[in-house]
């Protein structure tokens, strides 16, 4: 659903030094406004490991947005 809202599978972000996951979230919502309601419930993965939105990001990090899932 996040992919559909953004209309793409991936994108590149340029963030300044000291950027955190929350900064990436802000840039993504500005770039893809349809993510606004959906991204609130997404989990952040940095280099394929779950992280908090306050995680410090580094040059070359790969970010993933993991949508909420349901199951039984």
FIBAKE-25476 format. One record per residue: residue number from 1; z, y, x of N, C-alpha, C in turn. Coordinates in nm, 4 decimals. Last residue first. Layout:
N
<site><num>NUM</num><n_w>Z</n_w><n_v>Y</n_v><n_u>X</n_u><ca_w>Z</ca_w><ca_v>Y</ca_v><ca_u>X</ca_u><c_w>Z</c_w><c_v>Y</c_v><c_u>X</c_u></site>
...
This chain:
72
<site><num>72</num><n_w>1.1384</n_w><n_v>-1.4122</n_v><n_u>-0.3341</n_u><ca_w>1.2450</ca_w><ca_v>-1.4867</ca_v><ca_u>-0.3967</ca_u><c_w>1.2607</c_w><c_v>-1.6221</c_v><c_u>-0.3340</c_u></site>
<site><num>71</num><n_w>1.0572</n_w><n_v>-1.0676</n_v><n_u>-0.2746</n_u><ca_w>1.0315</ca_w><ca_v>-1.2110</ca_v><ca_u>-0.2725</ca_u><c_w>1.1466</c_w><c_v>-1.2847</c_v><c_u>-0.3365</c_u></site>
<site><num>70</num><n_w>0.9142</n_w><n_v>-0.7730</n_v><n_u>-0.1503</n_u><ca_w>1.0025</ca_w><ca_v>-0.8438</ca_v><ca_u>-0.2426</ca_u><c_w>0.9665</c_w><c_v>-0.9908</c_v><c_u>-0.2383</c_u></site>
<site><num>69</num><n_w>0.9212</n_w><n_v>-0.5115</n_v><n_u>0.0909</n_u><ca_w>0.8662</ca_w><ca_v>-0.6356</ca_v><ca_u>0.0377</ca_u><c_w>0.9645</c_w><c_v>-0.6934</c_v><c_u>-0.0627</c_u></site>
<site><num>68</num><n_w>0.8203</n_w><n_v>-0.1882</n_v><n_u>0.1985</n_u><ca_w>0.9203</ca_w><ca_v>-0.2774</ca_v><ca_u>0.1413</ca_u><c_w>0.8526</c_w><c_v>-0.4013</c_v><c_u>0.0835</c_u></site>
<site><num>67</num><n_w>0.6059</n_w><n_v>-0.1689</n_v><n_u>0.4913</n_u><ca_w>0.6404</ca_w><ca_v>-0.1378</ca_v><ca_u>0.3526</ca_u><c_w>0.7500</c_w><c_v>-0.2307</c_v><c_u>0.3023</c_u></site>
<site><num>66</num><n_w>0.6343</n_w><n_v>-0.0475</n_v><n_u>0.8037</n_u><ca_w>0.6511</ca_w><ca_v>-0.1719</ca_v><ca_u>0.7326</ca_u><c_w>0.6929</c_w><c_v>-0.1387</c_v><c_u>0.5889</c_u></site>
<site><num>65</num><n_w>0.4387</n_w><n_v>0.0983</n_v><n_u>1.0385</n_u><ca_w>0.5126</ca_w><ca_v>0.1279</ca_v><ca_u>0.9163</ca_u><c_w>0.5145</c_w><c_v>-0.0004</c_v><c_u>0.8345</c_u></site>
<site><num>64</num><n_w>0.4567</n_w><n_v>0.1175</n_v><n_u>1.3900</n_u><ca_w>0.4137</ca_w><ca_v>0.0447</ca_v><ca_u>1.2719</ca_u><c_w>0.4994</c_w><c_v>0.0856</c_v><c_u>1.1547</c_u></site>
<site><num>63</num><n_w>0.3475</n_w><n_v>0.2544</n_v><n_u>1.6943</n_u><ca_w>0.4323</ca_w><ca_v>0.2629</ca_v><ca_u>1.5771</ca_u><c_w>0.3723</c_w><c_v>0.1811</c_v><c_u>1.4641</c_u></site>
<site><num>62</num><n_w>0.3563</n_w><n_v>0.2163</n_v><n_u>2.0329</n_u><ca_w>0.2822</ca_w><ca_v>0.1768</ca_v><ca_u>1.9130</ca_u><c_w>0.3805</c_w><c_v>0.1763</c_v><c_u>1.7963</c_u></site>
<site><num>61</num><n_w>0.3782</n_w><n_v>0.4557</n_v><n_u>2.2949</n_u><ca_w>0.4425</ca_w><ca_v>0.3674</ca_v><ca_u>2.1976</ca_u><c_w>0.3471</c_w><c_v>0.3365</c_v><c_u>2.0828</c_u></site>
<site><num>60</num><n_w>0.2612</n_w><n_v>0.6439</n_v><n_u>2.4612</n_u><ca_w>0.2019</ca_w><ca_v>0.5110</ca_v><ca_u>2.4556</ca_u><c_w>0.2681</c_w><c_v>0.4149</c_v><c_u>2.3589</c_u></site>
<site><num>59</num><n_w>0.5541</n_w><n_v>0.8164</n_v><n_u>2.5343</n_u><ca_w>0.4086</ca_w><ca_v>0.8153</ca_v><ca_u>2.5451</ca_u><c_w>0.3582</c_w><c_v>0.6714</c_v><c_u>2.5448</c_u></site>
<site><num>58</num><n_w>0.8208</n_w><n_v>0.7422</n_v><n_u>2.3050</n_u><ca_w>0.7683</ca_w><ca_v>0.7646</ca_v><ca_u>2.4394</ca_u><c_w>0.6164</c_w><c_v>0.7566</c_v><c_u>2.4368</c_u></site>
<site><num>57</num><n_w>1.0835</n_w><n_v>0.8444</n_v><n_u>2.0811</n_u><ca_w>0.9515</ca_w><ca_v>0.7881</ca_v><ca_u>2.1082</ca_u><c_w>0.9045</c_w><c_v>0.8265</c_v><c_u>2.2474</c_u></site>
<site><num>56</num><n_w>1.4001</n_w><n_v>0.7563</n_v><n_u>1.9649</n_u><ca_w>1.3232</ca_w><ca_v>0.8405</ca_v><ca_u>2.0560</ca_u><c_w>1.1919</c_w><c_v>0.7703</c_v><c_u>2.0884</c_u></site>
<site><num>55</num><n_w>1.4866</n_w><n_v>0.7006</n_v><n_u>1.6273</n_u><ca_w>1.4542</ca_w><ca_v>0.6451</ca_v><ca_u>1.7593</ca_u><c_w>1.3677</c_w><c_v>0.7419</c_v><c_u>1.8387</c_u></site>
<site><num>54</num><n_w>1.5345</n_w><n_v>0.7704</n_v><n_u>1.3710</n_u><ca_w>1.5857</ca_w><ca_v>0.8625</ca_v><ca_u>1.4740</ca_u><c_w>1.5555</c_w><c_v>0.8122</c_v><c_u>1.6154</c_u></site>
<site><num>53</num><n_w>1.4589</n_w><n_v>0.5676</n_v><n_u>1.2115</n_u><ca_w>1.3684</ca_w><ca_v>0.6834</ca_v><ca_u>1.2154</ca_u><c_w>1.4151</c_w><c_v>0.7860</c_v><c_u>1.3186</c_u></site>
<site><num>52</num><n_w>1.5312</n_w><n_v>0.2686</n_v><n_u>1.3991</n_u><ca_w>1.5658</ca_w><ca_v>0.3714</ca_v><ca_u>1.3002</ca_u><c_w>1.4658</c_w><c_v>0.4861</c_v><c_u>1.3142</c_u></site>
<site><num>51</num><n_w>1.3138</n_w><n_v>-0.0166</n_v><n_u>1.4342</n_u><ca_w>1.3930</ca_w><ca_v>0.0930</ca_v><ca_u>1.4892</ca_u><c_w>1.4327</c_w><c_v>0.1868</c_v><c_u>1.3748</c_u></site>
<site><num>50</num><n_w>1.1854</n_w><n_v>-0.3392</n_v><n_u>1.5021</n_u><ca_w>1.2410</ca_w><ca_v>-0.2444</ca_v><ca_u>1.4051</ca_u><c_w>1.3292</c_w><c_v>-0.1423</c_v><c_u>1.4757</c_u></site>
<site><num>49</num><n_w>0.9185</n_w><n_v>-0.3748</n_v><n_u>1.7255</n_u><ca_w>1.0604</ca_w><ca_v>-0.3989</ca_v><ca_u>1.7012</ca_u><c_w>1.1108</c_w><c_v>-0.2933</c_v><c_u>1.6031</c_u></site>
<site><num>48</num><n_w>0.6588</n_w><n_v>-0.3124</n_v><n_u>1.8050</n_u><ca_w>0.6816</ca_w><ca_v>-0.4364</ca_v><ca_u>1.7313</ca_u><c_w>0.8288</c_w><c_v>-0.4747</c_v><c_u>1.7158</c_u></site>
<site><num>47</num><n_w>0.6736</n_w><n_v>-0.0515</n_v><n_u>1.9024</n_u><ca_w>0.6369</ca_w><ca_v>-0.1613</ca_v><ca_u>1.9911</ca_u><c_w>0.6813</c_w><c_v>-0.2966</c_v><c_u>1.9352</c_u></site>
<site><num>46</num><n_w>0.8718</n_w><n_v>0.0160</n_v><n_u>1.6388</n_u><ca_w>0.8213</ca_w><ca_v>0.0758</ca_v><ca_u>1.7631</ca_u><c_w>0.7981</c_w><c_v>-0.0384</c_v><c_u>1.8602</c_u></site>
<site><num>45</num><n_w>0.8675</n_w><n_v>0.0427</n_v><n_u>1.2932</n_u><ca_w>0.8668</ca_w><ca_v>-0.0492</ca_v><ca_u>1.4071</ca_u><c_w>0.8067</c_w><c_v>0.0264</c_v><c_u>1.5257</c_u></site>
<site><num>44</num><n_w>1.0413</n_w><n_v>0.1542</n_v><n_u>1.0107</n_u><ca_w>0.9679</ca_w><ca_v>0.1901</ca_v><ca_u>1.1311</ca_u><c_w>0.9797</c_w><c_v>0.0775</c_v><c_u>1.2330</c_u></site>
<site><num>43</num><n_w>0.9961</n_w><n_v>0.0918</n_v><n_u>0.6628</n_u><ca_w>1.0721</ca_w><ca_v>0.0733</ca_v><ca_u>0.7866</ca_u><c_w>0.9823</c_w><c_v>0.1094</c_v><c_u>0.9028</c_u></site>
<site><num>42</num><n_w>0.9604</n_w><n_v>0.2912</n_v><n_u>0.3650</n_u><ca_w>0.9053</ca_w><ca_v>0.2122</ca_v><ca_u>0.4753</ca_u><c_w>1.0056</c_w><c_v>0.2008</c_v><c_u>0.5894</c_u></site>
<site><num>41</num><n_w>1.0385</n_w><n_v>0.4626</n_v><n_u>0.1699</n_u><ca_w>1.0936</ca_w><ca_v>0.3274</ca_v><ca_u>0.1651</ca_u><c_w>1.0459</c_w><c_v>0.2381</c_v><c_u>0.2798</c_u></site>
<site><num>40</num><n_w>0.8983</n_w><n_v>0.6931</n_v><n_u>0.2229</n_u><ca_w>1.0442</ca_w><ca_v>0.7009</ca_v><ca_u>0.2112</ca_u><c_w>1.1081</c_w><c_v>0.5627</c_v><c_u>0.2204</c_u></site>
<site><num>39</num><n_w>0.6333</n_w><n_v>0.6459</n_v><n_u>0.1947</n_u><ca_w>0.6887</ca_w><ca_v>0.6346</ca_v><ca_u>0.3301</ca_u><c_w>0.8420</c_w><c_v>0.6395</c_v><c_u>0.3293</c_u></site>
<site><num>38</num><n_w>0.5733</n_w><n_v>0.6993</n_v><n_u>-0.0765</n_u><ca_w>0.5770</ca_w><ca_v>0.5623</ca_v><ca_u>-0.0249</ca_u><c_w>0.6506</c_w><c_v>0.5497</c_v><c_u>0.1074</c_u></site>
<site><num>37</num><n_w>0.5616</n_w><n_v>0.9726</n_v><n_u>-0.1240</n_u><ca_w>0.6620</ca_w><ca_v>0.8911</ca_v><ca_u>-0.1931</ca_u><c_w>0.6800</c_w><c_v>0.7539</c_v><c_u>-0.1317</c_u></site>
<site><num>36</num><n_w>0.3572</n_w><n_v>1.0479</n_v><n_u>0.0827</n_u><ca_w>0.4847</ca_w><ca_v>1.1155</ca_v><ca_u>0.0578</ca_u><c_w>0.5890</c_w><c_v>1.0274</c_v><c_u>-0.0097</c_u></site>
<site><num>35</num><n_w>0.1046</n_w><n_v>0.9581</n_v><n_u>0.1235</n_u><ca_w>0.2138</ca_w><ca_v>0.8757</ca_v><ca_u>0.1765</ca_u><c_w>0.3516</c_w><c_v>0.9268</c_v><c_u>0.1338</c_u></site>
<site><num>34</num><n_w>-0.0706</n_w><n_v>1.1504</n_v><n_u>0.0451</n_u><ca_w>-0.0467</ca_w><ca_v>1.0413</ca_v><ca_u>-0.0497</ca_u><c_w>0.0629</c_w><c_v>0.9455</c_v><c_u>-0.0011</c_u></site>
<site><num>33</num><n_w>-0.1054</n_w><n_v>1.3198</n_v><n_u>0.2669</n_u><ca_w>-0.0063</ca_w><ca_v>1.3537</ca_v><ca_u>0.1640</ca_u><c_w>0.0224</c_w><c_v>1.2418</c_v><c_u>0.0641</c_u></site>
<site><num>32</num><n_w>-0.1553</n_w><n_v>1.2820</n_v><n_u>0.5718</n_u><ca_w>-0.1902</ca_w><ca_v>1.1941</ca_v><ca_u>0.4597</ca_u><c_w>-0.0890</c_w><c_v>1.2152</c_v><c_u>0.3468</c_u></site>
<site><num>31</num><n_w>-0.0549</n_w><n_v>1.4869</n_v><n_u>0.7314</n_u><ca_w>-0.1938</ca_w><ca_v>1.4438</ca_v><ca_u>0.7476</ca_u><c_w>-0.2435</c_w><c_v>1.3631</c_v><c_u>0.6279</c_u></site>
<site><num>30</num><n_w>0.2091</n_w><n_v>1.5056</n_v><n_u>0.6491</n_u><ca_w>0.1243</ca_w><ca_v>1.6254</ca_v><ca_u>0.6500</ca_u><c_w>-0.0232</c_w><c_v>1.5870</c_v><c_u>0.6540</c_u></site>
<site><num>29</num><n_w>0.2893</n_w><n_v>1.2440</n_v><n_u>0.6907</n_u><ca_w>0.2888</ca_w><ca_v>1.2962</ca_v><ca_u>0.5541</ca_u><c_w>0.2039</c_w><c_v>1.4230</c_v><c_u>0.5452</c_u></site>
<site><num>28</num><n_w>0.2670</n_w><n_v>1.2319</n_v><n_u>0.9726</n_u><ca_w>0.1877</ca_w><ca_v>1.1425</ca_v><ca_u>0.8881</ca_u><c_w>0.1790</c_w><c_v>1.1942</c_v><c_u>0.7439</c_u></site>
<site><num>27</num><n_w>0.4564</n_w><n_v>1.4209</n_v><n_u>1.0539</n_u><ca_w>0.3145</ca_w><ca_v>1.4416</ca_v><ca_u>1.0856</ca_u><c_w>0.2267</c_w><c_v>1.3554</c_v><c_u>0.9957</c_u></site>
<site><num>26</num><n_w>0.6922</n_w><n_v>1.2953</n_v><n_u>0.9604</n_u><ca_w>0.6538</ca_w><ca_v>1.4285</ca_v><ca_u>0.9131</ca_u><c_w>0.5056</c_w><c_v>1.4541</c_v><c_u>0.9355</c_u></site>
<site><num>25</num><n_w>0.6912</n_w><n_v>1.0602</n_v><n_u>1.1146</n_u><ca_w>0.6844</ca_w><ca_v>1.0522</ca_v><ca_u>0.9690</ca_u><c_w>0.6378</c_w><c_v>1.1855</c_v><c_u>0.9107</c_u></site>
<site><num>24</num><n_w>0.7266</n_w><n_v>1.1670</n_v><n_u>1.3677</n_u><ca_w>0.6016</ca_w><ca_v>1.0969</ca_v><ca_u>1.3374</ca_u><c_w>0.5832</c_w><c_v>1.0882</c_v><c_u>1.1864</c_u></site>
<site><num>23</num><n_w>0.9864</n_w><n_v>1.2575</n_v><n_u>1.3354</n_u><ca_w>0.8800</ca_w><ca_v>1.3540</ca_v><ca_u>1.3635</ca_u><c_w>0.7437</c_w><c_v>1.2928</c_v><c_u>1.3339</c_u></site>
<site><num>22</num><n_w>1.1234</n_w><n_v>1.0182</n_v><n_u>1.3038</n_u><ca_w>1.1188</ca_w><ca_v>1.1113</ca_v><ca_u>1.1908</ca_u><c_w>1.0106</c_w><c_v>1.2178</c_v><c_u>1.2113</c_u></site>
<site><num>21</num><n_w>1.1081</n_w><n_v>0.9124</n_v><n_u>1.5626</n_u><ca_w>1.0334</ca_w><ca_v>0.8505</ca_v><ca_u>1.4544</ca_u><c_w>1.0184</c_w><c_v>0.9432</c_v><c_u>1.3347</c_u></site>
<site><num>20</num><n_w>1.0921</n_w><n_v>1.2003</n_v><n_u>1.7814</n_u><ca_w>1.1584</ca_w><ca_v>1.0840</ca_v><ca_u>1.7229</ca_u><c_w>1.0708</c_w><c_v>1.0277</c_v><c_u>1.6117</c_u></site>
<site><num>19</num><n_w>1.0154</n_w><n_v>1.3647</n_v><n_u>2.0883</n_u><ca_w>0.9855</ca_w><ca_v>1.3330</ca_v><ca_u>1.9488</ca_u><c_w>1.0562</c_w><c_v>1.2049</c_v><c_u>1.9066</c_u></site>
<site><num>18</num><n_w>1.0381</n_w><n_v>1.4418</n_v><n_u>2.3498</n_u><ca_w>1.1610</ca_w><ca_v>1.4329</ca_v><ca_u>2.2720</ca_u><c_w>1.1385</c_w><c_v>1.4002</c_v><c_u>2.1251</c_u></site>
<site><num>17</num><n_w>0.7291</n_w><n_v>1.6160</n_v><n_u>2.3676</n_u><ca_w>0.8398</ca_w><ca_v>1.5479</ca_v><ca_u>2.4354</ca_u><c_w>0.9657</c_w><c_v>1.5504</c_v><c_u>2.3484</c_u></site>
<site><num>16</num><n_w>0.5204</n_w><n_v>1.5946</n_v><n_u>2.0664</n_u><ca_w>0.5762</ca_w><ca_v>1.6577</ca_v><ca_u>2.1849</ca_u><c_w>0.6877</c_w><c_v>1.5756</c_v><c_u>2.2480</c_u></site>
<site><num>15</num><n_w>0.2516</n_w><n_v>1.3817</n_v><n_u>1.9731</n_u><ca_w>0.3828</ca_w><ca_v>1.4392</ca_v><ca_u>1.9470</ca_u><c_w>0.4380</c_w><c_v>1.4962</c_v><c_u>2.0766</c_u></site>
<site><num>14</num><n_w>-0.0280</n_w><n_v>1.2810</n_v><n_u>1.8258</n_u><ca_w>0.0145</ca_w><ca_v>1.3520</ca_v><ca_u>1.9469</ca_u><c_w>0.1431</c_w><c_v>1.4242</c_v><c_u>1.9107</c_u></site>
<site><num>13</num><n_w>-0.1421</n_w><n_v>0.9738</n_v><n_u>1.6997</n_u><ca_w>-0.0576</ca_w><ca_v>1.0916</ca_v><ca_u>1.6837</ca_u><c_w>-0.0284</c_w><c_v>1.1510</c_v><c_u>1.8200</c_u></site>
<site><num>12</num><n_w>-0.4097</n_w><n_v>0.7959</n_v><n_u>1.5543</n_u><ca_w>-0.3425</ca_w><ca_v>0.8404</ca_v><ca_u>1.6764</ca_u><c_w>-0.2618</c_w><c_v>0.9652</c_v><c_u>1.6442</c_u></site>
<site><num>11</num><n_w>-0.4155</n_w><n_v>0.5262</n_v><n_u>1.3178</n_u><ca_w>-0.4476</ca_w><ca_v>0.6633</ca_v><ca_u>1.3590</ca_u><c_w>-0.3694</c_w><c_v>0.6928</c_v><c_u>1.4869</c_u></site>
<site><num>10</num><n_w>-0.5319</n_w><n_v>0.2605</n_v><n_u>1.1014</n_u><ca_w>-0.4590</ca_w><ca_v>0.3139</ca_v><ca_u>1.2168</ca_u><c_w>-0.4999</c_w><c_v>0.4580</c_v><c_u>1.2414</c_u></site>
<site><num>9</num><n_w>-0.6512</n_w><n_v>0.2091</n_v><n_u>0.8585</n_u><ca_w>-0.5654</ca_w><ca_v>0.1063</ca_v><ca_u>0.9182</ca_u><c_w>-0.4794</c_w><c_v>0.1609</c_v><c_u>1.0319</c_u></site>
<site><num>8</num><n_w>-0.6719</n_w><n_v>0.4354</n_v><n_u>0.5754</n_u><ca_w>-0.7096</ca_w><ca_v>0.3866</ca_v><ca_u>0.7086</ca_u><c_w>-0.6086</c_w><c_v>0.2860</c_v><c_u>0.7589</c_u></site>
<site><num>7</num><n_w>-0.5696</n_w><n_v>0.5593</n_v><n_u>0.3543</n_u><ca_w>-0.7138</ca_w><ca_v>0.5408</ca_v><ca_u>0.3614</ca_u><c_w>-0.7622</c_w><c_v>0.4952</c_v><c_u>0.4973</c_u></site>
<site><num>6</num><n_w>-0.3102</n_w><n_v>0.5965</n_v><n_u>0.2853</n_u><ca_w>-0.3620</ca_w><ca_v>0.6767</ca_v><ca_u>0.3970</ca_u><c_w>-0.5139</c_w><c_v>0.6678</c_v><c_u>0.4068</c_u></site>
<site><num>5</num><n_w>-0.2922</n_w><n_v>0.4137</n_v><n_u>0.0760</n_u><ca_w>-0.2593</ca_w><ca_v>0.5543</ca_v><ca_u>0.0514</ca_u><c_w>-0.3154</c_w><c_v>0.6444</c_v><c_u>0.1617</c_u></site>
<site><num>4</num><n_w>-0.3579</n_w><n_v>0.1739</n_v><n_u>0.2076</n_u><ca_w>-0.4428</ca_w><ca_v>0.2234</ca_v><ca_u>0.0995</ca_u><c_w>-0.4184</c_w><c_v>0.3719</c_v><c_u>0.0738</c_u></site>
<site><num>3</num><n_w>-0.1414</n_w><n_v>0.1548</n_v><n_u>0.3833</n_u><ca_w>-0.2778</ca_w><ca_v>0.1602</ca_v><ca_u>0.4356</ca_u><c_w>-0.3716</c_w><c_v>0.2182</c_v><c_u>0.3301</c_u></site>
<site><num>2</num><n_w>0.0657</n_w><n_v>0.1249</n_v><n_u>0.2010</n_u><ca_w>0.0629</ca_w><ca_v>0.2411</ca_v><ca_u>0.2900</ca_u><c_w>-0.0777</c_w><c_v>0.2625</c_v><c_u>0.3454</c_u></site>
<site><num>1</num><n_w>0.0000</n_w><n_v>-0.1193</n_v><n_u>0.0808</n_u><ca_w>0.0000</ca_w><ca_v>0.0000</ca_v><ca_u>0.0000</ca_u><c_w>0.0000</c_w><c_v>0.1265</c_v><c_u>0.0857</c_u></site>
